[in-house]
């Protein structure tokens, strides 16, 4: 799933199922939550494993087939989350 720039705050809060303050706090603490709920990407199980690996290892190298959101998640969403939090 790609980024949808037309998503509103109400849609983001509905997707999170939480109030604004809780959603904001969760997004600041949890990269997976930020990418899935705030950005709006749909993650598979292996994305969670890869994210944990990247966060724990500064010089991580991921090898996944083409079209598995490596660039979208780790070159766009992760730097956005890191700068935003």
Beta strands, then each sheet from edge to edge (+ up, - down):
end
